[in-house]
Amino acid sequence: MIKEISSIDNPLIKKIVKLEQKKYRDRENAFVCSGFNVINEIIEKHDIECLFVREDLKQHEAVRACVKREVDVAAVSGDLFKKISDTETAQGIMAIVKKTSIPIKNIERSSYVIIECIQDPGNLGTIIRSADAAGISQVVIVKGTVDIYSPKAVRACAGSLFRVSIKFTDNITEATDYVKKMGAYIFAAKPDVGEAYYNCPIARNVAIIIGNEGSGVSEKAEHASDGIINIPMTGNIESLNAGVAASIIMFEGMRQEAAFIENRQKMNK
């Protein structure tokens, strides 16, 4: 069923606006996502509480799919949609989605990324997106990191938020203890310290710690690690963007994994 909404005082409109704030996302156990690609991906797999669509898009296939699944749909005017959307890239469609935990997949390669106090939602989203692309089985987010369910982080994830298993921990010790129990070898990423990342085995049963943009990994994280890795650089720059650095390391792990599989296949011939 599609509801026509024209007033900014409507309870559903008030709710989606309030969800821009973390305290309401935590209280309601819900968040907002936008864009047709993301909405189409989650229709069949996730609990959409309400779909908001610009009134000229009421006949879009994503809207029809939500109606078929008996999801509440709110059709709003273009002007009202602009008021409830924090970006021009919402494409005329947004949804309130319930937070859900995705179970860890039982796959051969078990690798993890531990995110310690990343503050920029774009960096956090980039790391989640790259983890998805590189086949990382799980991301562990330490308390003090920016909210992964903030609108900017959700957009930066580009849908990967719904495909990557995410675990939240209260502190770095809890995070490192968790991955150690899973049998992972831990590397902390630091500029100009330790071994070059491409000289270290980071393809399997490995956890990579990515620290805060300004202060890097904490002393506790470093002490809990089995090794320190860095990304060698030329030029005068001191360090890379945290999202870029994490992506480089994760894709090296994927390259090593591909090389491992290729060598094993050659040996079995």
Residue frames as qw, qx, qy, qz and C-alpha x, y, z in Angstrom:
[[0.000, 0.887, 0.462, 0.000, 0.00, 0.00, 0.00],
 [0.420, 0.258, 0.001, 0.870, 1.29, 3.46, -0.92],
 [0.200, -0.788, -0.450, 0.370, 0.54, 6.36, 1.41],
 [0.323, 0.694, 0.140, 0.628, 0.50, 9.90, 0.04],
 [0.506, -0.622, -0.295, 0.520, 2.34, 12.24, 2.44],
 [0.315, 0.747, 0.168, 0.561, 2.51, 15.99, 1.97],
 [0.353, -0.895, 0.057, -0.265, 3.19, 17.32, 5.48],
 [0.412, 0.497, -0.626, 0.438, 6.58, 17.54, 7.15],
 [0.422, -0.393, 0.515, -0.635, 4.74, 16.99, 10.45],
 [0.904, 0.001, -0.310, -0.296, 3.75, 13.46, 9.45],
 [0.739, -0.561, 0.369, -0.056, 5.10, 10.93, 12.02],
 [0.912, 0.165, 0.225, 0.302, 6.94, 8.93, 9.34],
 [0.427, 0.776, -0.074, 0.458, 8.61, 12.06, 8.03],
 [0.363, -0.832, 0.308, -0.285, 9.62, 13.06, 11.54],
 [0.899, -0.310, 0.299, 0.076, 11.07, 9.61, 12.13],
 [0.827, 0.370, 0.111, 0.409, 13.25, 9.51, 9.03],
 [0.159, 0.855, -0.174, 0.461, 14.59, 12.97, 9.83],
 [0.599, -0.710, 0.312, -0.200, 15.38, 11.99, 13.42],
 [0.966, -0.051, 0.179, 0.180, 17.32, 8.96, 12.19],
 [0.495, 0.742, -0.226, 0.392, 20.01, 11.33, 10.97],
 [0.253, -0.720, 0.487, -0.425, 21.06, 11.38, 14.64],
 [0.395, 0.243, -0.875, 0.135, 22.92, 8.45, 16.18],
 [0.237, -0.061, 0.728, -0.640, 20.93, 8.42, 19.41],
 [0.720, 0.234, 0.145, -0.637, 17.73, 7.80, 17.46],
 [0.659, 0.364, -0.623, -0.214, 19.35, 5.17, 15.26],
 [0.168, 0.205, -0.891, 0.368, 20.45, 3.35, 18.40],
 [0.423, 0.064, 0.559, -0.710, 17.07, 3.72, 20.09],
 [0.757, 0.343, 0.028, -0.555, 15.07, 2.59, 17.06],
 [0.620, -0.193, 0.726, 0.226, 17.65, -0.02, 15.99],
 [0.613, 0.639, 0.445, 0.134, 17.25, 1.33, 12.47],
 [0.274, -0.476, 0.278, 0.788, 18.99, 3.52, 9.91],
 [0.544, 0.730, 0.147, -0.387, 18.42, 5.15, 6.53],
 [0.476, -0.164, 0.631, 0.591, 19.78, 4.09, 3.17],
 [0.439, 0.718, 0.108, -0.530, 19.13, 5.56, -0.27],
 [0.160, 0.523, -0.660, -0.515, 19.57, 4.99, -4.00],
 [0.861, 0.187, -0.128, -0.456, 18.00, 2.44, -6.35],
 [0.588, 0.372, -0.714, 0.076, 20.96, 0.07, -6.47],
 [0.008, -0.214, 0.798, -0.563, 21.03, -0.35, -2.71],
 [0.623, 0.043, 0.328, -0.709, 17.25, -0.54, -2.33],
 [0.812, 0.270, -0.368, -0.365, 16.97, -3.18, -5.07],
 [0.438, 0.335, -0.804, 0.225, 19.64, -5.25, -3.36],
 [0.061, -0.118, 0.769, -0.626, 18.02, -5.29, 0.06],
 [0.630, -0.089, -0.126, -0.761, 14.35, -5.71, -0.85],
 [0.852, -0.038, -0.471, -0.224, 14.47, -9.50, -0.69],
 [0.688, 0.082, -0.595, 0.407, 17.00, -9.89, 2.11],
 [0.237, 0.005, -0.488, 0.840, 16.51, -7.21, 4.74],
 [0.105, -0.665, -0.703, 0.229, 13.79, -5.78, 6.90],
 [0.088, 0.289, 0.176, 0.937, 12.64, -2.53, 5.31],
 [0.000, 0.440, 0.671, -0.598, 10.41, -0.69, 7.75],
 [0.345, 0.810, 0.345, -0.325, 9.25, 1.96, 5.32],
 [0.528, 0.187, 0.425, 0.711, 10.14, 3.05, 1.79],
 [0.093, 0.787, 0.167, -0.587, 10.05, 6.74, 0.89],
 [0.501, 0.229, 0.578, 0.602, 9.77, 7.60, -2.77],
 [0.096, 0.293, -0.102, -0.946, 9.35, 10.82, -4.71],
 [0.594, 0.393, 0.481, -0.510, 5.78, 10.91, -6.03],
 [0.577, 0.612, -0.313, -0.441, 6.82, 10.79, -9.69],
 [0.240, 0.413, -0.878, -0.045, 8.56, 7.45, -9.08],
 [0.668, -0.129, 0.492, -0.544, 5.60, 5.57, -7.61],
 [0.920, 0.296, 0.004, -0.257, 5.54, 3.13, -10.54],
 [0.210, 0.657, -0.723, 0.016, 9.22, 2.19, -10.32],
 [0.793, 0.014, -0.602, -0.099, 9.87, -1.55, -10.11],
 [0.306, 0.137, -0.711, 0.618, 11.55, -1.17, -6.71],
 [0.398, -0.100, 0.301, -0.861, 8.37, 0.43, -5.35],
 [0.804, 0.006, -0.319, -0.502, 6.20, -2.31, -6.86],
 [0.636, 0.118, -0.734, 0.210, 8.47, -4.95, -5.31],
 [0.027, 0.115, -0.630, 0.768, 8.12, -3.36, -1.88],
 [0.611, -0.047, 0.056, -0.788, 4.35, -3.15, -2.23],
 [0.790, 0.074, -0.560, -0.240, 4.30, -6.84, -3.19],
 [0.523, 0.036, -0.727, 0.444, 6.22, -7.66, 0.00],
 [0.418, -0.772, -0.464, -0.120, 3.73, -5.56, 1.98],
 [0.474, -0.158, -0.212, 0.840, 6.34, -2.95, 2.92],
 [0.033, 0.867, 0.360, -0.343, 4.88, 0.43, 3.85],
 [0.477, 0.260, 0.307, 0.782, 5.55, 2.94, 1.07],
 [0.040, -0.797, -0.294, 0.527, 5.32, 6.72, 1.49],
 [0.474, 0.506, 0.371, 0.618, 5.05, 8.82, -1.66],
 [0.241, -0.742, -0.206, 0.591, 6.14, 12.41, -1.03],
 [0.411, 0.908, 0.085, -0.017, 6.41, 15.54, -3.16],
 [0.713, 0.433, -0.155, 0.530, 9.72, 16.57, -4.69],
 [0.042, -0.743, 0.249, -0.619, 10.07, 19.52, -2.32],
 [0.757, -0.546, 0.209, -0.291, 9.37, 17.39, 0.75],
 [0.969, 0.062, -0.049, 0.235, 11.77, 14.72, -0.44],
 [0.455, 0.612, -0.254, 0.595, 14.54, 17.32, -0.67],
 [0.362, -0.712, 0.267, -0.540, 13.85, 18.32, 2.92],
 [0.879, -0.380, 0.238, -0.163, 14.18, 14.78, 4.29],
 [0.913, 0.234, -0.006, 0.335, 17.18, 13.83, 2.18],
 [0.411, -0.800, 0.182, 0.396, 20.65, 15.01, 3.18],
 [0.352, -0.329, 0.623, 0.616, 22.05, 14.52, -0.32],
 [0.524, 0.496, -0.200, -0.662, 21.19, 15.11, -3.96],
 [0.281, 0.319, -0.869, -0.252, 22.25, 11.53, -4.73],
 [0.472, 0.034, 0.747, -0.467, 19.30, 9.89, -3.00],
 [0.063, -0.004, -0.816, -0.575, 17.78, 9.42, -6.49],
 [0.540, -0.187, -0.191, -0.798, 14.28, 9.98, -5.18],
 [0.851, -0.243, -0.424, -0.192, 14.19, 6.86, -3.03],
 [0.013, -0.494, 0.684, -0.537, 15.09, 6.20, 0.60],
 [0.760, -0.299, -0.539, -0.204, 14.27, 3.53, 3.17],
 [0.448, -0.605, 0.504, -0.424, 14.25, 3.02, 6.90],
 [0.767, 0.180, -0.615, -0.027, 16.01, -0.30, 7.42],
 [0.786, -0.594, 0.109, -0.132, 16.26, -2.37, 10.57],
 [0.015, 0.689, -0.723, 0.054, 19.80, -3.14, 11.75],
 [0.989, -0.032, -0.009, -0.147, 20.62, -6.80, 11.27],
 [0.359, -0.631, 0.671, 0.154, 23.69, -8.87, 12.03],
 [0.789, 0.436, -0.358, -0.242, 25.03, -10.98, 9.18],
 [0.886, -0.363, 0.281, 0.063, 26.49, -14.35, 10.25],
 [0.130, -0.657, 0.654, 0.351, 30.09, -15.11, 9.38],
 [0.838, 0.381, -0.242, -0.307, 30.25, -17.15, 6.23],
 [0.811, -0.320, 0.476, 0.120, 31.88, -20.56, 6.44],
 [0.663, 0.728, -0.177, 0.001, 34.54, -19.97, 3.80],
 [0.896, 0.048, -0.162, 0.411, 38.05, -21.31, 3.40],
 [0.399, 0.357, -0.191, 0.822, 39.74, -17.97, 3.72],
 [0.417, -0.797, -0.425, 0.104, 39.22, -16.36, 7.11],
 [0.427, 0.155, -0.101, 0.885, 40.63, -12.84, 7.15],
 [0.226, -0.820, -0.492, 0.185, 39.58, -9.84, 9.18],
 [0.253, 0.506, -0.062, 0.822, 39.97, -6.10, 9.34],
 [0.393, -0.621, -0.528, 0.426, 39.91, -4.45, 12.75],
 [0.150, 0.691, 0.162, 0.689, 38.91, -0.79, 12.62],
 [0.504, -0.453, -0.465, 0.570, 40.15, 1.19, 15.59],
 [0.135, -0.728, -0.261, 0.619, 38.65, 4.65, 16.10],
 [0.270, 0.252, 0.499, 0.784, 38.34, 5.74, 12.46],
 [0.054, 0.511, 0.412, -0.753, 36.54, 9.09, 12.56],
 [0.276, 0.343, -0.334, -0.833, 35.76, 9.89, 8.95],
 [0.746, 0.245, 0.500, -0.366, 32.60, 8.16, 7.66],
 [0.657, 0.653, -0.279, -0.254, 34.02, 8.18, 4.13],
 [0.117, 0.538, -0.830, 0.088, 37.09, 6.28, 5.29],
 [0.498, -0.067, 0.783, -0.368, 34.96, 3.78, 7.19],
 [0.771, 0.455, 0.225, -0.385, 32.68, 3.21, 4.22],
 [0.491, 0.675, -0.527, -0.159, 35.67, 2.81, 1.90],
 [0.119, -0.400, 0.891, -0.177, 37.17, 0.15, 4.16],
 [0.645, 0.165, 0.642, -0.380, 33.89, -1.79, 4.30],
 [0.710, 0.617, -0.037, -0.337, 33.50, -1.54, 0.52],
 [0.339, 0.642, -0.685, -0.051, 37.07, -2.67, -0.14],
 [0.374, -0.241, 0.853, -0.272, 36.72, -5.53, 2.36],
 [0.759, 0.362, 0.396, -0.369, 33.71, -6.73, 0.39],
 [0.632, 0.698, -0.272, -0.197, 35.60, -6.48, -2.90],
 [0.191, 0.608, -0.762, 0.110, 38.69, -8.21, -1.52],
 [0.769, -0.100, -0.611, -0.158, 36.80, -11.14, -0.02],
 [0.032, 0.298, -0.686, 0.663, 37.42, -10.31, 3.64],
 [0.373, -0.357, -0.853, -0.081, 35.17, -12.49, 5.80],
 [0.383, -0.778, -0.487, 0.104, 34.55, -10.04, 8.61],
 [0.191, 0.583, -0.164, 0.772, 35.11, -6.47, 9.76],
 [0.526, -0.528, -0.554, 0.372, 35.51, -5.81, 13.49],
 [0.056, 0.727, 0.061, 0.682, 34.66, -2.26, 14.55],
 [0.457, -0.204, -0.578, 0.644, 36.04, -1.01, 17.87],
 [0.175, -0.869, -0.449, 0.110, 33.99, 1.37, 20.01],
 [0.279, -0.684, 0.109, 0.665, 35.04, 4.97, 19.36],
 [0.256, 0.070, 0.656, 0.707, 34.82, 4.56, 15.58],
 [0.354, 0.143, -0.084, -0.920, 32.32, 6.75, 13.73],
 [0.649, 0.204, 0.595, -0.428, 28.86, 5.17, 13.42],
 [0.216, -0.038, 0.833, 0.509, 28.73, 2.81, 10.45],
 [0.156, 0.608, 0.775, 0.069, 25.01, 3.54, 10.19],
 [0.012, 0.649, 0.071, -0.757, 25.45, 7.29, 9.73],
 [0.646, 0.697, 0.220, -0.220, 24.10, 8.48, 6.34],
 [0.259, 0.824, -0.471, -0.179, 27.57, 9.36, 4.99],
 [0.300, -0.392, 0.869, 0.021, 29.08, 6.02, 6.02],
 [0.677, 0.316, 0.639, -0.184, 26.15, 4.07, 4.60],
 [0.578, 0.786, -0.027, -0.215, 26.53, 5.88, 1.25],
 [0.068, 0.741, -0.657, -0.119, 30.29, 5.31, 1.21],
 [0.551, -0.156, 0.817, -0.067, 29.70, 1.58, 1.71],
 [0.428, 0.335, -0.504, -0.672, 27.77, 1.52, -1.58],
 [0.871, -0.017, -0.254, -0.420, 25.75, -1.54, -0.53],
 [0.551, 0.283, -0.742, 0.257, 28.67, -3.48, 0.96],
 [0.313, -0.316, 0.547, -0.709, 27.25, -2.84, 4.42],
 [0.838, 0.005, 0.158, -0.522, 24.66, -5.49, 3.58],
 [0.884, 0.315, -0.343, -0.040, 27.19, -8.05, 2.36],
 [0.412, 0.426, -0.646, 0.482, 30.04, -7.90, 4.87],
 [0.679, -0.532, -0.496, 0.093, 29.78, -9.45, 8.33],
 [0.091, 0.645, -0.281, 0.705, 30.38, -6.77, 10.94],
 [0.662, -0.458, -0.536, 0.253, 31.15, -7.34, 14.62],
 [0.083, -0.830, 0.121, -0.539, 31.23, -4.55, 17.20],
 [0.718, -0.210, -0.499, 0.438, 33.56, -4.66, 20.21],
 [0.344, -0.917, -0.196, 0.056, 33.93, -2.38, 23.23],
 [0.248, -0.859, 0.390, 0.220, 37.72, -2.05, 23.04],
 [0.492, 0.631, -0.578, -0.163, 40.77, -3.12, 21.06],
 [0.196, -0.345, 0.894, -0.210, 41.65, -5.88, 23.54],
 [0.683, 0.237, 0.572, -0.388, 38.27, -7.50, 23.01],
 [0.672, 0.649, -0.155, -0.321, 38.75, -7.21, 19.26],
 [0.292, 0.598, -0.746, -0.020, 42.21, -8.79, 19.19],
 [0.398, -0.169, 0.846, -0.310, 41.18, -11.54, 21.64],
 [0.755, 0.378, 0.316, -0.433, 38.26, -12.35, 19.35],
 [0.672, 0.626, -0.341, -0.199, 40.30, -12.77, 16.17],
 [0.019, 0.518, -0.844, 0.140, 42.98, -14.73, 18.04],
 [0.591, 0.014, 0.718, -0.367, 40.34, -17.19, 19.19],
 [0.776, 0.542, 0.114, -0.302, 39.36, -17.50, 15.53],
 [0.861, -0.043, 0.330, 0.384, 42.95, -18.48, 14.79],
 [0.452, 0.855, 0.071, 0.246, 44.01, -15.26, 13.09],
 [0.639, -0.132, -0.048, 0.756, 47.54, -13.84, 13.01],
 [0.000, 0.939, 0.302, -0.166, 47.40, -10.09, 13.70],
 [0.518, 0.182, 0.120, 0.827, 49.21, -7.36, 11.79],
 [0.054, -0.849, -0.294, 0.436, 48.98, -3.69, 12.79],
 [0.539, 0.606, 0.240, 0.533, 49.45, -1.15, 10.00],
 [0.328, -0.838, -0.047, 0.434, 51.80, 1.74, 10.85],
 [0.502, 0.850, -0.123, 0.098, 53.73, 4.17, 8.65],
 [0.311, 0.749, -0.516, 0.277, 57.51, 3.63, 8.37],
 [0.436, -0.459, 0.700, -0.331, 57.61, 0.81, 10.93],
 [0.790, 0.024, 0.588, -0.175, 57.88, -2.95, 10.53],
 [0.438, -0.031, 0.765, 0.471, 57.88, -4.91, 7.28],
 [0.300, 0.187, -0.395, -0.848, 56.59, -3.90, 3.86],
 [0.716, 0.104, 0.383, -0.575, 53.06, -5.25, 3.57],
 [0.807, 0.429, -0.274, -0.300, 53.80, -7.16, 0.34],
 [0.357, 0.443, -0.800, 0.193, 56.59, -9.12, 2.07],
 [0.312, -0.137, 0.752, -0.564, 54.23, -10.49, 4.72],
 [0.131, -0.219, -0.932, -0.256, 51.75, -13.39, 4.48],
 [0.267, 0.168, 0.366, -0.876, 48.41, -11.58, 4.68],
 [0.414, -0.015, -0.645, -0.642, 46.19, -13.85, 2.60],
 [0.682, -0.310, -0.618, -0.239, 44.77, -16.31, 5.12],
 [0.680, -0.538, -0.447, 0.221, 43.86, -16.39, 8.81],
 [0.403, 0.073, -0.138, 0.902, 45.03, -12.82, 9.21],
 [0.107, -0.885, -0.440, 0.106, 43.60, -9.74, 10.93],
 [0.415, 0.336, 0.027, 0.845, 44.77, -6.28, 9.86],
 [0.225, -0.736, -0.447, 0.455, 44.36, -3.41, 12.33],
 [0.270, 0.544, 0.228, 0.761, 43.70, 0.00, 10.78],
 [0.334, -0.452, -0.495, 0.662, 43.99, 2.84, 13.28],
 [0.051, 0.871, 0.327, -0.363, 42.77, 6.39, 13.71],
 [0.554, 0.757, 0.132, 0.320, 43.51, 8.86, 10.89],
 [0.006, 0.919, -0.257, 0.299, 45.59, 11.11, 13.14],
 [0.444, -0.659, 0.571, -0.206, 47.09, 8.96, 15.87],
 [0.462, 0.339, -0.806, -0.151, 47.22, 5.59, 14.11],
 [0.764, -0.273, -0.581, -0.065, 46.87, 2.30, 15.98],
 [0.508, -0.786, 0.179, -0.304, 46.97, 2.46, 19.77],
 [0.009, -0.569, 0.798, -0.199, 49.76, 1.05, 21.91],
 [0.668, -0.063, 0.652, -0.353, 47.42, -1.72, 23.07],
 [0.835, 0.496, 0.055, -0.231, 46.74, -2.63, 19.45],
 [0.420, 0.710, -0.563, 0.052, 50.42, -2.67, 18.63],
 [0.248, -0.448, 0.804, -0.301, 51.30, -4.79, 21.67],
 [0.762, 0.107, 0.537, -0.345, 48.53, -7.28, 20.87],
 [0.712, 0.615, -0.212, -0.264, 49.77, -7.66, 17.29],
 [0.913, -0.122, 0.296, 0.254, 52.01, -10.44, 16.04],
 [0.580, 0.067, 0.322, 0.745, 53.66, -8.13, 13.53],
 [0.100, 0.771, 0.114, -0.619, 53.79, -4.58, 12.18],
 [0.572, 0.348, 0.541, 0.509, 53.41, -3.78, 8.49],
 [0.024, 0.680, 0.015, -0.733, 53.77, -0.60, 6.46],
 [0.654, 0.670, 0.328, 0.123, 53.22, 0.67, 2.93],
 [0.531, -0.269, 0.221, 0.772, 56.55, 1.88, 1.50],
 [0.316, 0.896, 0.311, -0.026, 56.26, 5.26, -0.21],
 [0.520, 0.092, 0.115, 0.841, 58.42, 7.68, -2.14],
 [0.042, -0.715, -0.274, -0.641, 57.92, 11.42, -2.10],
 [0.089, 0.312, -0.455, 0.829, 57.36, 13.69, 0.86],
 [0.652, -0.420, -0.190, -0.602, 53.96, 12.53, 2.13],
 [0.230, -0.417, 0.758, -0.445, 53.98, 11.04, 5.64],
 [0.332, 0.121, 0.913, -0.205, 51.03, 8.68, 5.35],
 [0.153, -0.216, -0.712, -0.650, 48.11, 7.65, 3.18],
 [0.595, -0.227, -0.003, -0.771, 44.42, 8.17, 3.74],
 [0.451, -0.208, 0.803, -0.330, 43.24, 5.39, 6.10],
 [0.805, 0.354, 0.316, -0.357, 40.71, 4.08, 3.60],
 [0.608, 0.680, -0.393, -0.117, 43.27, 3.99, 0.81],
 [0.020, -0.551, 0.812, -0.190, 45.90, 2.31, 2.99],
 [0.631, -0.033, 0.689, -0.356, 43.47, -0.36, 4.17],
 [0.802, 0.507, 0.076, -0.306, 42.37, -1.02, 0.59],
 [0.405, 0.683, -0.607, -0.039, 45.93, -1.46, -0.66],
 [0.212, -0.375, 0.864, -0.261, 46.69, -3.99, 2.07],
 [0.718, 0.162, 0.547, -0.399, 43.46, -5.93, 1.60],
 [0.766, 0.584, -0.102, -0.247, 43.95, -6.24, -2.15],
 [0.199, 0.598, -0.774, 0.057, 47.49, -7.50, -1.60],
 [0.489, -0.129, 0.794, -0.336, 45.93, -10.21, 0.54],
 [0.791, 0.433, 0.256, -0.349, 43.61, -11.06, -2.35],
 [0.523, 0.693, -0.479, -0.132, 46.57, -11.17, -4.75],
 [0.096, -0.456, 0.865, -0.187, 48.45, -13.51, -2.42],
 [0.675, 0.100, 0.619, -0.387, 45.38, -15.73, -2.13],
 [0.764, 0.578, -0.048, -0.282, 45.09, -15.97, -5.92],
 [0.320, 0.654, -0.685, 0.020, 48.80, -16.84, -6.17],
 [0.389, -0.277, 0.821, -0.313, 48.40, -19.50, -3.48],
 [0.785, 0.297, 0.417, -0.350, 45.50, -21.13, -5.32],
 [0.640, 0.681, -0.303, -0.184, 47.35, -20.99, -8.65],
 [0.090, 0.578, -0.802, 0.119, 50.44, -22.64, -7.17],
 [0.555, -0.088, 0.751, -0.347, 48.37, -25.36, -5.50],
 [0.805, 0.469, 0.163, -0.325, 46.62, -26.11, -8.79],
 [0.476, 0.687, -0.544, -0.075, 49.98, -26.41, -10.55],
 [0.172, -0.433, 0.853, -0.235, 51.23, -28.82, -7.89],
 [0.668, 0.109, 0.630, -0.382, 48.13, -30.99, -8.26],
 [0.708, 0.569, -0.199, -0.369, 48.55, -31.37, -12.02]]
